[in-house]
Amino acid sequence: MGRSRFIGPLSLAVAAVAMTAQTARAQDIQYQKIVATPTATKAGDVAPGTEGNFFLGFERPTINASGQVAFYAVYGPAFNDPAGVGLWTGMAGELNLVARAGDAAPDATENFSGFGGTRVGLADTGEVIFLGTLAGAPSSTNNGIWIGTWDNIRLLAREGGNAPIGDHPNGEEDPPFYGATPTFNNNLGQAVIGRGGVGGFSSALQGDELDNALHEHSLFGGTADLLEPLALAGTQVFGESAGVLYAGAATTPRLNSLGQSAFAAGIKGNETGTAIFSGAPGDAAVVAAQGR
């Protein structure tokens, strides 16, 4: 996330909108300043957790139903003098640093070197989810997804890390459809988070014994303590006749507070096309399918 991606000086504001389905008037929108950058003649707001540095620019803010915000920002000691990048969350006057480049990455031996350009995920309960890059790690393992509250961030998944696949996802006993230790490849998809703090993302896997799903994205969801497969490419679709298999995920999942997901993915095998799925981990069933 480079300095050139910010247009400063800037201020970050959120809008509280009160409107009916019939009316949307400009006077119904109320803006509240969250933070502001300095100018050549005016001091800006101090970035919490940066030893007195100022916010210098912002990127990809988001807001939840509780009025909390999350955003990436550049910070530095003075106007037009950037020193680093980080991620913050909270409300006006109550912002907290989640992570910044140069700090130790939770559940890893390396430090953060930067953050992905995708929007920060922010649950209504305050948890965030984001993509981080690790300094000094090889390109095959240098990206990961972190999740949690600002003061308790945990690693959810990392390139090259073991992927949860459950017990014999295709119903085969010897051998299972996947190898003993399939891993996430270096193509982690965008991370999202449900209103209740359950995260989700897509990724292709390495270590597929039959080489059926190596280049197709499977879906995963959960928390740092319990990550589960939502749909594994190449495995049997729940509730369908034998031989109807999940193909690559077409979208990132959407998750509710119970961990149930909705997503689009292809189907292959005895039937082909695209379908919409919904359900709990491992039990996501077809809601609507192309051609039906």
Secondary structure by P-SEA (a helix, b strand, c coil): cccccccccbbbbbbbccccccccccccbbbbbccccccccbbbbbcccccbbbbccccccccccccccccccccccccccccccccccccccccccccccccccccccccccccccccccccccbbbbbcccccccccccccccccccccbbbbcccccccccccccccccccccccccbbbbcccccbbbbcccccccbbbbbccccccccccbbbbbbbcccbbbbcccccccccccccccccccccbbbbbcccccbbbbbbbccccccccccccccccccccccccc
